[in-house]
Amino acid sequence: MQSDQTDPAMRECALELEAHPYRIQQIRRIVSAQLRYWRVESLVDAASTGISELLANVHRHAKPDKQCAVKMTLVPDRLTVAVADHDTRLPHLQPMEPTATTGRGLAMVEAMCDGWGTDLLPDETGKVVWFVLRTPTQKPKLVPLRTAAVPLEKTAAPERIAVAASVA
């Protein structure tokens, strides 16, 4: 995986591969490890599932080859996962038969992410399919206050205060 740290608020990782079933499992593990390293563990399941579905689509449908690139970009409020391949045919959601054993990948991606889409690459050399996951909101770090050491003075016993109570 390549990492680009030019902007400290943005993190990127990218890799190239052939979308074969054994490689898809390896990519899931790499994506999971990278997200844990970035300390966004809550996104691991959704990102791993989404990347598996996009890579499975490359494996099943992409022509002329199965070469693709995966890129993850993390900014403070979202993670974008993108898969680029050399096939210019854009994927689209299809109606699903209840008993069908395939065809649910994009519907799953749409259901679990905060947005997804496709873009054609320049010169019609392929396409990019991407999805976005919002990052969890950061809890503010509490910083303990430092108090100055003030010597306690001996004071006289506090006066008793009379309190009247009434019962209604």
Stockholm file with secondary structure:
# STOCKHOLM 1.0

chainA/1-168         MQSDQTDPAMRECALELEAHPYRIQQIRRIVSAQLRYWRVESLVDAASTGISELLANVHRHAKPDKQCAVKMTLVPDRLTVAVADHDTRLPHLQPMEPTATTGRGLAMVEAMCDGWGTDLLPDETGKVVWFVLRTPTQKPKLVPLRTAAVPLEKTAAPERIAVAASVA
#=GR chainA/1-168 SS CEEECSSTTCEEEEEEEECCHHHHHHHHHHHHHHHHHTTCGGGHHHHHHHHHHHHHHHHHHCCSCCEEEEEEEEETTEEEEEEEESCCCCCCCCCCCTTCSSCCHHHHHHHHSSEEEEEECGGGSCEEEEEEEECCCCCCCCCCCCCCCCCCCCCCCCCCCCCCCCCC
#=GC SS_cons         CEEECSSTTCEEEEEEEECCHHHHHHHHHHHHHHHHHTTCGGGHHHHHHHHHHHHHHHHHHCCSCCEEEEEEEEETTEEEEEEEESCCCCCCCCCCCTTCSSCCHHHHHHHHSSEEEEEECGGGSCEEEEEEEECCCCCCCCCCCCCCCCCCCCCCCCCCCCCCCCCC
//
